[in-house]
């Protein structure tokens, strides 16, 4: 675990060049209340839409989340989706100059329609024709310009026509000439075009398709991987095996089987991209294939518990590795990003998410009653907690009596509280908009019109509940009695 901890720290700053098929992943979330009178199909009432980079773009997004310094070279269409991908990349702080627009080529776009945690439909808009000679030359020139500064070249092949056999062979030759190791996320049946790569990462179905061999157990996976590595001139095969974990099979030498961590699976979209990103950053940081695969296996277990194409951060890797796990009541305090992800997981389970907030300085029966009433209205309760600076602005320089860390620990000890998120603003409006709770709870000393975030919650179909107050209970009166 100590070695893994050092490896996680070493991921930051690694230089990775990613080349391949980039795409735009869209997610349209909504609610189904009826069947269309026009045809026996559900009618999706759209509530929100999100978009993020997919394919090679998701590999880069994962590398950026790990603190690495990735660069991306890929082709996009000269269209709205391509421009949106550039904007999303810029939002991640990436250099988008390697996204090369090609006239007449559609940017690959996958749109998923989701209700009640289930995909109803996916639509794909794409061009998978091989790149023309002129565009392939532009791509190779862009790679040659960036490759000297890279420790690893990742080829993210989704079979969309960018990584043709000739382009792939040239890329591996360019990397080999500079001593840059090559990691491939493969596609298709003929893996001879990846000859010279350090390793490839097929899943078991891809491994079976490429070899024509069975992959039902450890021995079969090893036999197929060894045959593939030997016949195609590849240094190692890291076979991803879903709930069975991974198998690291070098062309020569001992085999290592890594079992998957038991996790609830919500969405496998992009999990392979996360594996490739963690492998690449780990190898660039100096790890051998087994340690790199061990960390990638942990990352895969994290990302499949998230919704949509997702990334993994170093803190999550430490937690899942047992390196920085908060024990006891304080474990419920999470960052906003972690809270948003957890709330989305709960929604996919069909759970109602409630929210209430306050300073909660010197916890008293009135607080406990408010929280209990809030929890009774929902399946999971998120509590927004004013930061110390926020409390001082609202209550004066002598408050809070307890620090935010102490208050968060006490609140987390309550069984009715599922998550605690500290916010620094004077109001929780930004937090409410990010979490989008189904139910917003405040004390009955407010009117619905005066509750911060009420109009937003009701606007997306949620409810506002005013909880009964416990007479004679307040932090101010408690402090006054103490004096």
For each residue, the residues with C-beta under 8 A, 3 or more apart:
1: 4 5 321 322 323
2: 5 6
3: 6 7 291
4: 1 7 8 291 294 295 321 323
5: 1 2 8 9 318 321 323
6: 2 3 9 10
7: 3 4 10 11 282 285 287 291 295
8: 4 5 11 295 314 317 318 321 323
9: 5 6 12 314
10: 6 7 14 285 286
11: 7 8 14 66 67 68 278 281 282 285 314
12: 9 66 67 68 314
13: 67 68 69
14: 10 11 63 68 69 151 152 280 281 284 285
15: 68 69 70 71 149 150 151 152 284
16: 63 68 69 70 71 150 151 152 153 154 277 280 281 284
17: 70 71 72 73 143 146 147 149 150 152 153 154 180
18: 56 59 60 63 70 71 72 73 74 154 156
19: 56 72 73 74 139 143 153 154 155 156 162 163 171
20: 55 56 59 74 154 155 156 157 158 162 163 185
21: 55 56 74 108 156 157 158 159 160 161 162 163
22: 53 54 55 56 57 72 74 75 76 85 99 108
23: 53 54 55 56 57 107 108 109 110 126 158 160
24: 51 52 53 54 57 81 84 85 88 107 108 109 110
25: 51 52 53 54 58 110 112 269 270 308 309
26: 49 50 51 109 110 111 112
27: 49 50 51 111 112 114 308
28: 44 46 49 111 112 113 114
29: 46 47 48 49 50 114 115
30: 44 45 46 47 48 113 114 115
31: 44 45 47 115 116 461
32: 42 43 44 45 115 116 120
33: 43 45
34: 42 43
35: 40 41 42 43
36: 39 40 41 42 43
37:
38:
39: 36
40: 35 36
41: 35 36
42: 32 34 35 36 115 120
43: 32 33 34 35 36
44: 28 30 31 32 113 115 120
45: 30 31 32 33
46: 28 29 30 49
47: 29 30 31 460 461
48: 29 30 436 460
49: 26 27 28 29 46
50: 26 27 29 308
51: 24 25 26 27 84 88
52: 24 25 57 58 61 88 308 309
53: 22 23 24 25 57 58 60 61 85 88 89 92 309
54: 22 23 24 25 57 58 108 110 270 273 309
55: 20 21 22 23 58 59 108 156 158 160 273
56: 18 19 20 21 22 23 59 60 72 74 154 156 158
57: 22 23 24 52 53 54 60 61 72 74 85 88 89
58: 25 52 53 54 55 61 62 270 273 274 309 311
59: 18 20 55 56 62 63 70 154 156 185 273 276 277 280
60: 18 53 56 57 63 64 70 71 72 89 92 94 277
61: 52 53 57 58 64 65 92 311
62: 58 59 65 66 273 274 277 278 311 312
63: 14 16 18 59 60 66 68 69 70 277 280 281
64: 60 61 67 68 70 92 93 94 311
65: 61 62 311 312 313
66: 11 12 62 63 277 278 281 312 313 314
67: 11 12 13 64 314
68: 11 12 13 14 15 16 63 64 277 280 281 284
69: 13 14 15 16 63
70: 15 16 17 18 59 60 63 64 94
71: 15 16 17 18 60 94 95 98 146 150
72: 17 18 19 22 56 57 60 89 94 95 96 98 99
73: 17 18 19 98 99 100 139 142 143 146
74: 18 19 20 21 22 56 57 98 99 100 139 162
75: 22 99 100 101 102 105 131 135 139 162
76: 22 79 81 82 85 86 99 100 101 102 105 107
77: 81 82 101 102 104 105 106 107 127
78: 82 101 102 103 104 105
79: 76 82 83 106 107
80: 83 84
81: 24 76 77 84 85 106 107 109 125
82: 76 77 78 79 85 86 99 101 107
83: 79 80 86 87
84: 24 51 80 81 87 88
85: 22 24 53 57 76 81 82 88 89 99 107
86: 76 82 83 89 90 96 99
87: 83 84 90 91
88: 24 51 52 53 57 84 85 91 92
89: 53 57 60 72 85 86 92 94 96 99
90: 86 87 93 94 96
91: 87 88
92: 53 60 61 64 88 89
93: 64 90
94: 60 64 70 71 72 89 90
95: 71 72 98
96: 72 86 89 90 99
97:
98: 71 72 73 74 95 142 146
99: 22 72 73 74 75 76 82 85 86 89 96
100: 73 74 75 76 135 138 139 142
101: 75 76 77 78 82
102: 75 76 77 78 105 131 135
103: 78
104: 77 78
105: 75 76 77 78 102 127 129
106: 77 79 81 109 125 126 127
107: 23 24 76 77 79 81 82 85 125
108: 21 22 23 24 54 55 124 125 126 127 158 160
109: 23 24 26 81 106 124 125 126
110: 23 24 25 26 54 122 123 124
111: 26 27 28 122 123 124 125
112: 25 26 27 28 119 121 122 269 308
113: 28 30 44 119 120 121 122 123
114: 27 28 29 30 117 118 119 120
115: 29 30 31 32 42 44 118 120
116: 31 32 350
117: 114 266 347 348 349 350
118: 114 115
119: 112 113 114 122
120: 32 42 44 113 114 115
121: 112 113
122: 110 111 112 113 119
123: 110 111 113
124: 108 109 110 111
125: 81 106 107 108 109 111
126: 23 106 108 109 160
127: 77 105 106 108 160 161
128: 159 160 161
129: 105 161
130: 161 164
131: 75 102 135 136 139 161 162 164 167
132: 135 136
133: 136 137
134: 137 138
135: 75 100 102 131 132 138 139
136: 131 132 133 139 140 164 166 167
137: 133 134 140 141
138: 100 134 135 141 142
139: 19 73 74 75 100 131 135 136 142 143 162 167
140: 136 137 143 144 167 170 171 174
141: 137 138 144 145
142: 73 98 100 138 139 145 146
143: 17 19 73 139 140 146 147 171 174
144: 140 141 147 174
145: 141 142
146: 17 71 73 98 142 143 149 150
147: 17 143 144 150 153 174 175 178 180
148: 178
149: 15 17 146
150: 15 16 17 71 146 147 153 180
151: 14 15 16 180 181 283 284
152: 14 15 16 17 180 181 182 183 280 281 283 284
153: 16 17 19 147 150 171 175 180 181 182 183
154: 16 17 18 19 20 56 59 182 183 184 185 276 277 280
155: 19 20 163 168 171 172 182 183 184 185 194 197
156: 18 19 20 21 55 56 59 185 273 276
157: 20 21 162 163 168 184 185 186 187 188
158: 20 21 23 55 56 108 187
159: 21 128 187 188
160: 21 23 55 108 126 127 128
161: 21 127 128 129 130 131 164
162: 19 20 21 74 75 131 139 157 167
163: 19 20 21 155 157 167 168 171 187
164: 130 131 136 161 167 168
165: 168 169 190 193
166: 136 169 170
167: 131 136 139 140 162 163 164 170 171
168: 155 157 163 164 165 171 172 193 194
169: 165 166 172 173 193 195
170: 140 166 167 173 174
171: 19 140 143 153 155 163 167 168 174 175 182
172: 155 168 169 175 176 182 194 195 196 197
173: 169 170 176 177 196
174: 140 143 144 147 170 171 177 178
175: 147 153 171 172 178 180 181 182
176: 172 173 179 180 182 196
177: 173 174
178: 147 148 174 175
179: 176
180: 17 147 150 151 152 153 175 176
181: 151 152 153 175 198 283
182: 152 153 154 155 171 172 175 176 194 196 197 198
183: 152 153 154 155 197 198 199 200 201 276 279 280 283
184: 154 155 157 194 197 199 200 201
185: 20 59 154 155 156 157 200 201 272 273 276
186: 157 191 194 200 201 202 206 210
187: 157 158 159 163 206
188: 157 159 191 210
189: 209 210
190: 165 193 210
191: 186 188 194 200 202 210 228 232 234
192: 195 231 232 233
193: 165 168 169 190
194: 155 168 172 182 184 186 191 197 200 232 234
195: 169 172 192 232 233 234
196: 172 173 176 182 233 234
197: 155 172 182 183 184 194 200 234 235
198: 181 182 183 235 236 283
199: 183 184 234 235 236 237 238 279 289
200: 183 184 185 186 191 194 197 228 234 236 237 238
201: 183 184 185 186 237 238 239 240 272 275 276 279
202: 186 191 206 207 210 228 237 239 240
203: 206 207 239 240 241 242 272
204: 207 208 215 221 239 240 241 242
205: 208 209
206: 186 187 202 203 209 210
207: 202 203 204 210 211 213 215 221 224 225 228 237 239
208: 204 205 211 212 213 214 215 224
209: 189 205 206 212
210: 186 188 189 190 191 202 206 207 228
211: 207 208 224 227 228
212: 208 209
213: 207 208 220 223 224 227
214: 208 220 224
215: 204 207 208 220 221 224 239
216: 220
217: 220 221
218: 221 222 247 257
219: 222 223
220: 213 214 215 216 217 223 224
221: 204 207 215 217 218 224 225 239 241 247 249
222: 218 219 225 226 247 249 255
223: 213 219 220 226 227
224: 207 208 211 213 214 215 220 221 227 228 239
225: 207 221 222 228 229 237 239 247 249
226: 222 223 229 230 237 249 251
227: 211 213 223 224 230 231
228: 191 200 202 207 210 211 224 225 231 232 234 237
229: 225 226 232 233 234 235 236 237 249 250 251
230: 226 227 251
231: 192 227 228
232: 191 192 194 195 228 229
233: 192 195 196 229
234: 191 194 195 196 197 199 200 228 229 237 251
235: 197 198 199 229 250 251
236: 198 199 200 229 248 249 250 251 289
237: 199 200 201 202 207 225 226 228 229 234 247 249
238: 199 200 201 246 247 248 249 279 289 293 296
239: 201 202 203 204 207 215 221 224 225 246 247 249
240: 201 202 203 204 246 272 275 300
241: 203 204 221 244 245 246 247 260
242: 203 204 260 268
243: 260 265
244: 241 259 260
245: 241 257 258 259 260 297
246: 238 239 240 241 257 258 260 275 293 296 297 300
247: 218 221 222 225 237 238 239 241 255 256 257 258
248: 236 238 255 256 257 258 289 290 293
249: 221 222 225 226 229 236 237 238 239 255
250: 229 235 236 253 254 255 289
251: 226 229 230 234 235 236
252:
253: 250
254: 250
255: 222 247 248 249 250
256: 247 248 290 293
257: 218 245 246 247 248
258: 245 246 247 248 293 294 297
259: 244 245
260: 241 242 243 244 245 246 263 297 300 301
261: 297 298 301 320
262:
263: 260 301 302 304 305
264: 305
265: 243 268 304 305
266: 117 304 305 306 307 345 348
267: 304 306 307 308 310 348
268: 242 265 271 304
269: 25 112 308 309 310
270: 25 54 58 273 274 303 308 309 310
271: 268 274 275 300 303 304
272: 185 201 203 240 275 276
273: 54 55 58 59 62 156 185 270 276 277 309
274: 58 62 270 271 277 278 296 299 300 302 303 310 311 312
275: 201 240 246 271 272 278 279 296 297 299 300
276: 59 154 156 183 185 201 272 273 279 280 296
277: 16 59 60 62 63 66 68 154 273 274 280 281 299
278: 11 62 66 274 275 281 282 292 295 296 299 312 317
279: 183 199 201 238 275 276 282 283 292 293 296
280: 14 16 59 63 68 152 154 183 276 277 283 284
281: 11 14 16 63 66 68 152 277 278 284 285
282: 7 11 278 279 285 287 291 292 295 296
283: 151 152 181 183 198 279 280 286 287 289 292
284: 14 15 16 68 151 152 280 281
285: 7 10 11 14 281 282
286: 10 283
287: 7 282 283 291 292 295
288: 291 292
289: 199 236 238 248 250 283 292 293
290: 248 256 293 294
291: 3 4 7 282 287 288 294 295
292: 278 279 282 283 287 288 289 295 296
293: 238 246 248 256 258 279 289 290 296 297
294: 4 258 290 291 297 298
295: 4 7 8 278 282 287 291 292 298 299 317 321
296: 238 246 274 275 276 278 279 282 292 293 299 300
297: 245 246 258 260 261 275 293 294 300 301
298: 261 294 295 301 302 317 320 321
299: 274 275 277 278 295 296 302 303 312 317 320
300: 240 246 260 271 274 275 296 297 303 304
301: 260 261 263 297 298 304 305 320
302: 263 274 298 299 305 306 312 316 317 320
303: 270 271 274 299 300 306 310 311 312
304: 263 265 266 267 268 271 300 301
305: 263 264 265 266 301 302 345
306: 266 267 302 303 310 341 344 345
307: 266 267 310 341 344 345 348
308: 25 27 50 52 112 267 269 270
309: 25 52 53 54 58 269 270 273
310: 267 269 270 274 303 306 307 341
311: 58 61 62 64 65 274 303
312: 62 65 66 274 278 299 302 303 316 317
313: 65 66 316 317 337
314: 8 9 11 12 66 67 317 318
315: 318 319 324
316: 302 312 313 319 320 338
317: 8 278 295 298 299 302 312 313 314 320 321
318: 5 8 314 315 321 323 324
319: 315 316 322 323 324 325
320: 261 298 299 301 302 316 317
321: 1 4 5 8 295 298 317 318
322: 1 319 325
323: 1 4 5 8 318 319
324: 315 318 319
325: 319 322 331
326: 330 331 333
327: 330 331
328: 331 409
329: 332 409 410 412 413
330: 326 327 333 405 408 409 412
331: 325 326 327 328 412
332: 329 408 411 412 417 418 419 420
333: 326 330 408 409 412 419 420 421 422
334: 338 339 342 419 420 421
335: 338 339 421
336: 339 340 421 423 431 434
337: 313 340 341
338: 316 334 335 341 342
339: 334 335 336 342 343 382 419 421 434 435
340: 336 337 343 344 434 435
341: 306 307 310 337 338 344 345
342: 334 338 339 345 346 419
343: 339 340 346 347 353 380 382 419 435 436 437
344: 306 307 340 341 347 348
345: 266 305 306 307 341 342 348 349
346: 342 343 349 351 353 379 380
347: 117 343 344 350 351 353
348: 117 266 267 307 344 345
349: 117 345 346
350: 116 117 347
351: 346 347 378 379 380
352: 377 378 379 380 438 439
353: 343 346 347 378 379 380 381 382 435 437 438 439
354: 374 375 377 378 379 380 381 382 437 438 439 440 441
355: 374 381 382 383 384 428 431 432 435 437 439 440 441
356: 370 371 374 381 383 384 440 441 442 467
357: 383 384 385 386 423 428 431
358: 367 370 384 385 386
359: 385 386 390 391 394 395 399 400 407 475
360: 363 367 383 385 407 410 411
361: 391 395 399 400 401 402 407 475
362: 401 402 475 478 479
363: 360 367 368 407 410 411
364: 367 368 473 474 475 478
365: 368 369 470 473
366: 369 370 469 470 473 474
367: 358 360 363 364 370 371 473
368: 363 364 365 371 372 414
369: 365 366 372 373 467 468 469 470 473
370: 356 358 366 367 373 374 441 443 467 469 470
371: 356 367 368 374 375 381 383 411 414 416 417
372: 368 369 375 376 416
373: 369 370 376 377 441 465 467 468
374: 354 355 356 370 371 377 378 381 416 439 441 465 467
375: 354 371 372 378 381 416 417
376: 372 373
377: 352 354 373 374 439 441 463 465
378: 351 352 353 354 374 375 381 437 438 439
379: 346 351 352 353 354
380: 343 346 351 352 353 354 418 419
381: 353 354 355 356 371 374 375 378 416 417 418 419
382: 339 343 353 354 355 418 419 420 421 435 437
383: 355 356 357 360 371 411 417 419 420 421
384: 355 356 357 358 421 422 423 428 431 432
385: 357 358 359 360 404 407 408 411 420 421 422 423
386: 357 358 359 390 391 394 404 422 423
387: 390 391 404 422 423 424
388: 391 392 400 403 404
389: 392 393 424
390: 359 386 387 393 394 423 424 425 426
391: 359 361 386 387 388 394 395 399 400 404
392: 388 389 395 396 397 399 400
393: 389 390 426
394: 359 386 390 391 399 426
395: 359 361 391 392 398 399 400
396: 392 399
397: 392
398: 395
399: 359 361 391 392 394 395 396
400: 359 361 388 391 392 395 403 404 407
401: 361 362 475 479
402: 361 362 406 407 410
403: 388 400 406 407
404: 385 386 387 388 391 400 407 408 422
405: 330 408 409
406: 402 403 409 410
407: 359 360 361 363 385 400 402 403 404 410 411
408: 330 332 333 385 404 405 411 412 420 422
409: 328 329 330 333 405 406 412 413
410: 329 360 363 402 406 407 413 414
411: 332 360 363 371 383 385 407 408 414 417 420
412: 329 330 331 332 333 408 409 417 420
413: 329 409 410
414: 368 371 410 411 417
415:
416: 371 372 374 375 381
417: 332 371 375 381 383 411 412 414 420
418: 332 380 381 382
419: 332 333 334 339 342 343 380 381 382 383
420: 332 333 334 382 383 385 408 411 412 417
421: 333 334 335 336 339 382 383 384 385 431 435
422: 333 384 385 386 387 404 408
423: 336 357 384 385 386 387 390 428 430 431
424: 387 389 390
425: 390 428 429 430 431
426: 390 393 394
427: 452 453
428: 355 357 384 423 425 431 432 452 453
429: 425 432 433 452 453 456
430: 423 425 433 434
431: 336 355 357 384 421 423 425 428 434 435
432: 355 384 428 429 435 436 437 440 452 453 456 457
433: 429 430 436 453 456
434: 336 339 340 430 431
435: 339 340 343 353 355 382 421 431 432
436: 48 343 432 433 457 460 462
437: 343 353 354 355 378 382 432 440 457 462
438: 352 353 354 378 457 461 462 463
439: 352 353 354 355 374 377 378 457 462 463 464 465
440: 354 355 356 432 437 451 453 454 457 462 463 464 465
441: 354 355 356 370 373 374 377 464 465 466 467
442: 356 446 451 464 465 466 467
443: 370 446 466 467 469
444: 466 467 468 469
445: 469
446: 442 443 450 451 466
447: 450 451
448: 451 454 464 466
449: 454
450: 446 447 454
451: 440 442 446 447 448 454 464 466
452: 427 428 429 432
453: 427 428 429 432 433 440 456 457
454: 440 448 449 450 451 457 458 464
455: 458 459
456: 429 432 433 453 459 460
457: 432 436 437 438 439 440 453 454 460 462 463 464
458: 454 455 461 462 463 464
459: 455 456
460: 47 48 436 456 457
461: 31 47 438 458
462: 436 437 438 439 440 457 458
463: 377 438 439 440 457 458
464: 439 440 441 442 448 451 454 457 458
465: 373 374 377 439 440 441 442
466: 441 442 443 444 446 448 451
467: 356 369 370 373 374 441 442 443 444
468: 369 373 444
469: 366 369 370 443 444 445 473
470: 365 366 369 370 473
471:
472: 477
473: 364 365 366 367 369 469 470 477 478
474: 364 366 477 478
475: 359 361 362 364 401 478 479
476: 479 480
477: 472 473 474 480 481
478: 362 364 473 474 475 481 482
479: 362 401 475 476 482 483
480: 476 477 483
481: 477 478
482: 478 479
483: 479 480
